Amino acid sequence: MKTRIALLGIFVENKESTPQLNALLHEYGEYIIGRMGIPNAKEETAVISIVMDAPETVINALAGKIGMLPHVSVQTMYSKIS
């Protein structure tokens, strides 16, 4: 199946959602090729970037599930290289 490289930008506005987010990322771990998290202790928030190499349907499924988590926002950007 054809895969694409994508970057998911995730804002976590309440740390109570972190366990559910980590469970989703673990579930899709085989497609994740990079992850960087930047905590903001002052505001008790975090910014996480996830790089994936996966079929577009898998990327969209993960982004959709992340977007349904309370206090979590996600945006997806795709590479032009296919």
ZAVOMAR-936921 format. One record per atom (N, C-alpha, C): residue number from 1; residue in three letters; atom name; x, y, z. Coordinates in nm, 4 decimals. Example, Ala and Ser with C-alpha at 12.3 -4.5 7.8 and 13.67 -1.06 7.14 Angstrom:
<sites>
+-----+-----+----+----------+----------+----------+
:   i :  aa : at :       px :       py :       pz :
+-----+-----+----+----------+----------+----------+
:   1 : Ala :  N :   1.3190 :  -0.5690 :   0.7800 :
:   1 : Ala : CA :   1.2300 :  -0.4500 :   0.7800 :
:   1 : Ala :  C :   1.3200 :  -0.3300 :   0.7800 :
:   2 : Ser :  N :   1.2850 :  -0.2250 :   0.7080 :
:   2 : Ser : CA :   1.3670 :  -0.1060 :   0.7140 :
:   2 : Ser :  C :   1.2900 :   0.0030 :   0.7870 :
+-----+-----+----+----------+----------+----------+
</sites>
This chain:
<sites>
+-----+-----+----+----------+----------+----------+
:   i :  aa : at :       px :       py :       pz :
+-----+-----+----+----------+----------+----------+
:   1 : Met :  N :   0.0833 :  -0.1180 :   0.0000 :
:   1 : Met : CA :   0.0000 :   0.0000 :   0.0000 :
:   1 : Met :  C :   0.0879 :   0.1245 :   0.0000 :
:   2 : Lys :  N :   0.0501 :   0.2249 :  -0.0760 :
:   2 : Lys : CA :   0.1255 :   0.3485 :  -0.0881 :
:   2 : Lys :  C :   0.1233 :   0.4271 :   0.0438 :
:   3 : Thr :  N :   0.2401 :   0.4751 :   0.0854 :
:   3 : Thr : CA :   0.2478 :   0.5523 :   0.2093 :
:   3 : Thr :  C :   0.2868 :   0.6963 :   0.1786 :
:   4 : Arg :  N :   0.2628 :   0.7810 :   0.2773 :
:   4 : Arg : CA :   0.3013 :   0.9216 :   0.2680 :
:   4 : Arg :  C :   0.3696 :   0.9619 :   0.3974 :
:   5 : Ile :  N :   0.4499 :   1.0670 :   0.3877 :
:   5 : Ile : CA :   0.5121 :   1.1259 :   0.5058 :
:   5 : Ile :  C :   0.4211 :   1.2398 :   0.5514 :
:   6 : Ala :  N :   0.3903 :   1.2418 :   0.6789 :
:   6 : Ala : CA :   0.3036 :   1.3461 :   0.7332 :
:   6 : Ala :  C :   0.3567 :   1.3934 :   0.8676 :
:   7 : Leu :  N :   0.3248 :   1.5180 :   0.8988 :
:   7 : Leu : CA :   0.3577 :   1.5773 :   1.0275 :
:   7 : Leu :  C :   0.2279 :   1.6118 :   1.0973 :
:   8 : Leu :  N :   0.2095 :   1.5589 :   1.2172 :
:   8 : Leu : CA :   0.0925 :   1.5930 :   1.2987 :
:   8 : Leu :  C :   0.1388 :   1.6883 :   1.4072 :
:   9 : Gly :  N :   0.0811 :   1.8071 :   1.4100 :
:   9 : Gly : CA :   0.1084 :   1.9041 :   1.5152 :
:   9 : Gly :  C :  -0.0028 :   1.8953 :   1.6180 :
:  10 : Ile :  N :   0.0323 :   1.8691 :   1.7420 :
:  10 : Ile : CA :  -0.0673 :   1.8445 :   1.8467 :
:  10 : Ile :  C :  -0.0471 :   1.9447 :   1.9606 :
:  11 : Phe :  N :  -0.1573 :   2.0101 :   2.0006 :
:  11 : Phe : CA :  -0.1571 :   2.0965 :   2.1181 :
:  11 : Phe :  C :  -0.2376 :   2.0274 :   2.2276 :
:  12 : Val :  N :  -0.1745 :   2.0090 :   2.3420 :
:  12 : Val : CA :  -0.2414 :   1.9502 :   2.4587 :
:  12 : Val :  C :  -0.2623 :   2.0636 :   2.5581 :
:  13 : Glu :  N :  -0.3882 :   2.0991 :   2.5797 :
:  13 : Glu : CA :  -0.4206 :   2.2136 :   2.6642 :
:  13 : Glu :  C :  -0.4561 :   2.1746 :   2.8070 :
:  14 : Asn :  N :  -0.4627 :   2.0440 :   2.8331 :
:  14 : Asn : CA :  -0.4906 :   1.9946 :   2.9675 :
:  14 : Asn :  C :  -0.4238 :   1.8579 :   2.9805 :
:  15 : Lys :  N :  -0.3362 :   1.8448 :   3.0765 :
:  15 : Lys : CA :  -0.2591 :   1.7211 :   3.0900 :
:  15 : Lys :  C :  -0.3435 :   1.5987 :   3.1237 :
:  16 : Glu :  N :  -0.4692 :   1.6170 :   3.1612 :
:  16 : Glu : CA :  -0.5559 :   1.5030 :   3.1905 :
:  16 : Glu :  C :  -0.5793 :   1.4175 :   3.0660 :
:  17 : Ser :  N :  -0.5607 :   1.4745 :   2.9474 :
:  17 : Ser : CA :  -0.5802 :   1.4002 :   2.8225 :
:  17 : Ser :  C :  -0.4563 :   1.3229 :   2.7792 :
:  18 : Thr :  N :  -0.3456 :   1.3415 :   2.8494 :
:  18 : Thr : CA :  -0.2195 :   1.2790 :   2.8095 :
:  18 : Thr :  C :  -0.2241 :   1.1262 :   2.8069 :
:  19 : Pro :  N :  -0.2827 :   1.0580 :   2.9055 :
:  19 : Pro : CA :  -0.2845 :   0.9107 :   2.8988 :
:  19 : Pro :  C :  -0.3567 :   0.8570 :   2.7748 :
:  20 : Gln :  N :  -0.4696 :   0.9178 :   2.7379 :
:  20 : Gln : CA :  -0.5421 :   0.8725 :   2.6187 :
:  20 : Gln :  C :  -0.4613 :   0.9002 :   2.4926 :
:  21 : Leu :  N :  -0.3950 :   1.0153 :   2.4876 :
:  21 : Leu : CA :  -0.3120 :   1.0503 :   2.3725 :
:  21 : Leu :  C :  -0.1964 :   0.9518 :   2.3595 :
:  22 : Asn :  N :  -0.1290 :   0.9232 :   2.4685 :
:  22 : Asn : CA :  -0.0172 :   0.8286 :   2.4639 :
:  22 : Asn :  C :  -0.0624 :   0.6891 :   2.4229 :
:  23 : Ala :  N :  -0.1810 :   0.6489 :   2.4644 :
:  23 : Ala : CA :  -0.2341 :   0.5180 :   2.4245 :
:  23 : Ala :  C :  -0.2559 :   0.5134 :   2.2731 :
:  24 : Leu :  N :  -0.3090 :   0.6213 :   2.2156 :
:  24 : Leu : CA :  -0.3290 :   0.6261 :   2.0703 :
:  24 : Leu :  C :  -0.1957 :   0.6226 :   1.9967 :
:  25 : Leu :  N :  -0.0994 :   0.6994 :   2.0447 :
:  25 : Leu : CA :   0.0313 :   0.7017 :   1.9791 :
:  25 : Leu :  C :   0.0979 :   0.5646 :   1.9871 :
:  26 : His :  N :   0.0803 :   0.4957 :   2.0971 :
:  26 : His : CA :   0.1345 :   0.3599 :   2.1109 :
:  26 : His :  C :   0.0667 :   0.2654 :   2.0115 :
:  27 : Glu :  N :  -0.0652 :   0.2789 :   1.9965 :
:  27 : Glu : CA :  -0.1418 :   0.1951 :   1.9046 :
:  27 : Glu :  C :  -0.0933 :   0.2101 :   1.7599 :
:  28 : Tyr :  N :  -0.0529 :   0.3315 :   1.7224 :
:  28 : Tyr : CA :  -0.0075 :   0.3598 :   1.5862 :
:  28 : Tyr :  C :   0.1457 :   0.3666 :   1.5765 :
:  29 : Gly :  N :   0.2135 :   0.3158 :   1.6776 :
:  29 : Gly : CA :   0.3590 :   0.3255 :   1.6872 :
:  29 : Gly :  C :   0.4364 :   0.2710 :   1.5685 :
:  30 : Glu :  N :   0.3838 :   0.1696 :   1.5017 :
:  30 : Glu : CA :   0.4559 :   0.1114 :   1.3884 :
:  30 : Glu :  C :   0.4709 :   0.2093 :   1.2719 :
:  31 : Tyr :  N :   0.3876 :   0.3140 :   1.2687 :
:  31 : Tyr : CA :   0.3921 :   0.4119 :   1.1609 :
:  31 : Tyr :  C :   0.4664 :   0.5392 :   1.1994 :
:  32 : Ile :  N :   0.4966 :   0.5569 :   1.3272 :
:  32 : Ile : CA :   0.5607 :   0.6791 :   1.3754 :
:  32 : Ile :  C :   0.7116 :   0.6669 :   1.3587 :
:  33 : Ile :  N :   0.7702 :   0.7629 :   1.2861 :
:  33 : Ile : CA :   0.9151 :   0.7595 :   1.2643 :
:  33 : Ile :  C :   0.9872 :   0.8674 :   1.3447 :
:  34 : Gly :  N :   0.9109 :   0.9570 :   1.4077 :
:  34 : Gly : CA :   0.9722 :   1.0589 :   1.4918 :
:  34 : Gly :  C :   0.8692 :   1.1257 :   1.5806 :
:  35 : Arg :  N :   0.9147 :   1.1664 :   1.6993 :
:  35 : Arg : CA :   0.8250 :   1.2324 :   1.7941 :
:  35 : Arg :  C :   0.9055 :   1.3311 :   1.8760 :
:  36 : Met :  N :   0.8496 :   1.4523 :   1.8924 :
:  36 : Met : CA :   0.9131 :   1.5519 :   1.9774 :
:  36 : Met :  C :   0.8055 :   1.6197 :   2.0606 :
:  37 : Gly :  N :   0.8264 :   1.6257 :   2.1893 :
:  37 : Gly : CA :   0.7322 :   1.6916 :   2.2784 :
:  37 : Gly :  C :   0.7981 :   1.8089 :   2.3477 :
:  38 : Ile :  N :   0.7260 :   1.9198 :   2.3533 :
:  38 : Ile : CA :   0.7769 :   2.0395 :   2.4196 :
:  38 : Ile :  C :   0.6767 :   2.0800 :   2.5273 :
:  39 : Pro :  N :   0.7091 :   2.0558 :   2.6531 :
:  39 : Pro : CA :   0.6172 :   2.0948 :   2.7597 :
:  39 : Pro :  C :   0.6290 :   2.2432 :   2.7913 :
:  40 : Asn :  N :   0.5197 :   2.3019 :   2.8337 :
:  40 : Asn : CA :   0.5188 :   2.4398 :   2.8806 :
:  40 : Asn :  C :   0.4683 :   2.4352 :   3.0247 :
:  41 : Ala :  N :   0.5606 :   2.4195 :   3.1187 :
:  41 : Ala : CA :   0.5241 :   2.4016 :   3.2590 :
:  41 : Ala :  C :   0.4475 :   2.5216 :   3.3138 :
:  42 : Lys :  N :   0.4799 :   2.6390 :   3.2673 :
:  42 : Lys : CA :   0.4137 :   2.7603 :   3.3155 :
:  42 : Lys :  C :   0.2629 :   2.7555 :   3.2887 :
:  43 : Glu :  N :   0.2257 :   2.7116 :   3.1710 :
:  43 : Glu : CA :   0.0845 :   2.7062 :   3.1323 :
:  43 : Glu :  C :   0.0241 :   2.5664 :   3.1498 :
:  44 : Glu :  N :   0.1057 :   2.4683 :   3.1869 :
:  44 : Glu : CA :   0.0648 :   2.3285 :   3.1974 :
:  44 : Glu :  C :   0.0043 :   2.2771 :   3.0671 :
:  45 : Thr :  N :   0.0710 :   2.3096 :   2.9578 :
:  45 : Thr : CA :   0.0312 :   2.2640 :   2.8250 :
:  45 : Thr :  C :   0.1516 :   2.1981 :   2.7591 :
:  46 : Ala :  N :   0.1303 :   2.1447 :   2.6389 :
:  46 : Ala : CA :   0.2411 :   2.0836 :   2.5654 :
:  46 : Ala :  C :   0.2134 :   2.0930 :   2.4163 :
:  47 : Val :  N :   0.3209 :   2.0967 :   2.3403 :
:  47 : Val : CA :   0.3139 :   2.0893 :   2.1947 :
:  47 : Val :  C :   0.3904 :   1.9639 :   2.1554 :
:  48 : Ile :  N :   0.3283 :   1.8793 :   2.0731 :
:  48 : Ile : CA :   0.3902 :   1.7536 :   2.0314 :
:  48 : Ile :  C :   0.3875 :   1.7477 :   1.8795 :
:  49 : Ser :  N :   0.5000 :   1.7091 :   1.8205 :
:  49 : Ser : CA :   0.5027 :   1.6870 :   1.6758 :
:  49 : Ser :  C :   0.5305 :   1.5393 :   1.6519 :
:  50 : Ile :  N :   0.4530 :   1.4817 :   1.5611 :
:  50 : Ile : CA :   0.4640 :   1.3410 :   1.5267 :
:  50 : Ile :  C :   0.4894 :   1.3321 :   1.3770 :
:  51 : Val :  N :   0.5936 :   1.2607 :   1.3371 :
:  51 : Val : CA :   0.6206 :   1.2361 :   1.1952 :
:  51 : Val :  C :   0.5841 :   1.0913 :   1.1668 :
:  52 : Met :  N :   0.5013 :   1.0735 :   1.0625 :
:  52 : Met : CA :   0.4529 :   0.9397 :   1.0284 :
:  52 : Met :  C :   0.4873 :   0.9055 :   0.8847 :
:  53 : Asp :  N :   0.5100 :   0.7782 :   0.8596 :
:  53 : Asp : CA :   0.5216 :   0.7222 :   0.7245 :
:  53 : Asp :  C :   0.4164 :   0.6122 :   0.7196 :
:  54 : Ala :  N :   0.3008 :   0.6443 :   0.6598 :
:  54 : Ala : CA :   0.1866 :   0.5536 :   0.6660 :
:  54 : Ala :  C :   0.0921 :   0.5801 :   0.5493 :
:  55 : Pro :  N :   0.0023 :   0.4867 :   0.5228 :
:  55 : Pro : CA :  -0.1035 :   0.5144 :   0.4254 :
:  55 : Pro :  C :  -0.1872 :   0.6338 :   0.4739 :
:  56 : Glu :  N :  -0.2368 :   0.7109 :   0.3796 :
:  56 : Glu : CA :  -0.3126 :   0.8299 :   0.4144 :
:  56 : Glu :  C :  -0.4331 :   0.7977 :   0.5034 :
:  57 : Thr :  N :  -0.4949 :   0.6838 :   0.4820 :
:  57 : Thr : CA :  -0.6106 :   0.6461 :   0.5640 :
:  57 : Thr :  C :  -0.5714 :   0.6256 :   0.7105 :
:  58 : Val :  N :  -0.4527 :   0.5724 :   0.7330 :
:  58 : Val : CA :  -0.4042 :   0.5510 :   0.8702 :
:  58 : Val :  C :  -0.3737 :   0.6849 :   0.9363 :
:  59 : Ile :  N :  -0.3098 :   0.7745 :   0.8622 :
:  59 : Ile : CA :  -0.2782 :   0.9074 :   0.9163 :
:  59 : Ile :  C :  -0.4064 :   0.9808 :   0.9531 :
:  60 : Asn :  N :  -0.5043 :   0.9776 :   0.8635 :
:  60 : Asn : CA :  -0.6315 :   1.0451 :   0.8896 :
:  60 : Asn :  C :  -0.7057 :   0.9827 :   1.0075 :
:  61 : Ala :  N :  -0.6979 :   0.8508 :   1.0204 :
:  61 : Ala : CA :  -0.7642 :   0.7837 :   1.1327 :
:  61 : Ala :  C :  -0.7039 :   0.8283 :   1.2655 :
:  62 : Leu :  N :  -0.5723 :   0.8324 :   1.2731 :
:  62 : Leu : CA :  -0.5072 :   0.8752 :   1.3968 :
:  62 : Leu :  C :  -0.5406 :   1.0205 :   1.4265 :
:  63 : Ala :  N :  -0.5305 :   1.1073 :   1.3266 :
:  63 : Ala : CA :  -0.5610 :   1.2491 :   1.3482 :
:  63 : Ala :  C :  -0.7051 :   1.2669 :   1.3948 :
:  64 : Gly :  N :  -0.7968 :   1.1919 :   1.3380 :
:  64 : Gly : CA :  -0.9365 :   1.2005 :   1.3796 :
:  64 : Gly :  C :  -0.9576 :   1.1587 :   1.5233 :
:  65 : Lys :  N :  -0.8919 :   1.0509 :   1.5640 :
:  65 : Lys : CA :  -0.9045 :   1.0035 :   1.7022 :
:  65 : Lys :  C :  -0.8421 :   1.1028 :   1.7998 :
:  66 : Ile :  N :  -0.7279 :   1.1597 :   1.7618 :
:  66 : Ile : CA :  -0.6631 :   1.2594 :   1.8478 :
:  66 : Ile :  C :  -0.7529 :   1.3828 :   1.8602 :
:  67 : Gly :  N :  -0.8114 :   1.4246 :   1.7497 :
:  67 : Gly : CA :  -0.8968 :   1.5429 :   1.7505 :
:  67 : Gly :  C :  -1.0217 :   1.5280 :   1.8364 :
:  68 : Met :  N :  -1.0632 :   1.4063 :   1.8640 :
:  68 : Met : CA :  -1.1809 :   1.3832 :   1.9487 :
:  68 : Met :  C :  -1.1483 :   1.3858 :   2.0984 :
:  69 : Leu :  N :  -1.0192 :   1.3858 :   2.1320 :
:  69 : Leu : CA :  -0.9817 :   1.3900 :   2.2733 :
:  69 : Leu :  C :  -1.0129 :   1.5280 :   2.3306 :
:  70 : Pro :  N :  -1.0618 :   1.5340 :   2.4550 :
:  70 : Pro : CA :  -1.0899 :   1.6649 :   2.5147 :
:  70 : Pro :  C :  -0.9618 :   1.7444 :   2.5376 :
:  71 : His :  N :  -0.9673 :   1.8727 :   2.5100 :
:  71 : His : CA :  -0.8560 :   1.9658 :   2.5325 :
:  71 : His :  C :  -0.7335 :   1.9365 :   2.4470 :
:  72 : Val :  N :  -0.7546 :   1.8712 :   2.3322 :
:  72 : Val : CA :  -0.6440 :   1.8389 :   2.2417 :
:  72 : Val :  C :  -0.6818 :   1.8859 :   2.1012 :
:  73 : Ser :  N :  -0.5880 :   1.9549 :   2.0349 :
:  73 : Ser : CA :  -0.6075 :   1.9996 :   1.8966 :
:  73 : Ser :  C :  -0.4991 :   1.9368 :   1.8104 :
:  74 : Val :  N :  -0.5320 :   1.9075 :   1.6840 :
:  74 : Val : CA :  -0.4345 :   1.8460 :   1.5938 :
:  74 : Val :  C :  -0.4513 :   1.9031 :   1.4534 :
:  75 : Gln :  N :  -0.3398 :   1.9217 :   1.3860 :
:  75 : Gln : CA :  -0.3374 :   1.9620 :   1.2453 :
:  75 : Gln :  C :  -0.2390 :   1.8702 :   1.1739 :
:  76 : Thr :  N :  -0.2722 :   1.8347 :   1.0507 :
:  76 : Thr : CA :  -0.1887 :   1.7437 :   0.9728 :
:  76 : Thr :  C :  -0.1356 :   1.8140 :   0.8489 :
:  77 : Met :  N :  -0.0084 :   1.7919 :   0.8210 :
:  77 : Met : CA :   0.0550 :   1.8455 :   0.7012 :
:  77 : Met :  C :   0.1233 :   1.7292 :   0.6303 :
:  78 : Tyr :  N :   0.1012 :   1.7211 :   0.4982 :
:  78 : Tyr : CA :   0.1571 :   1.6124 :   0.4187 :
:  78 : Tyr :  C :   0.2741 :   1.6618 :   0.3346 :
:  79 : Ser :  N :   0.3732 :   1.5752 :   0.3174 :
:  79 : Ser : CA :   0.4840 :   1.6028 :   0.2270 :
:  79 : Ser :  C :   0.4346 :   1.5928 :   0.0842 :
:  80 : Lys :  N :   0.4937 :   1.6707 :  -0.0054 :
:  80 : Lys : CA :   0.4594 :   1.6614 :  -0.1469 :
:  80 : Lys :  C :   0.5240 :   1.5394 :  -0.2126 :
:  81 : Ile :  N :   0.6227 :   1.4819 :  -0.1432 :
:  81 : Ile : CA :   0.6894 :   1.3620 :  -0.1937 :
:  81 : Ile :  C :   0.5999 :   1.2424 :  -0.1656 :
:  82 : Ser :  N :   0.5704 :   1.1640 :  -0.2703 :
:  82 : Ser : CA :   0.4866 :   1.0464 :  -0.2477 :
:  82 : Ser :  C :   0.5610 :   0.9192 :  -0.2759 :
+-----+-----+----+----------+----------+----------+
</sites>
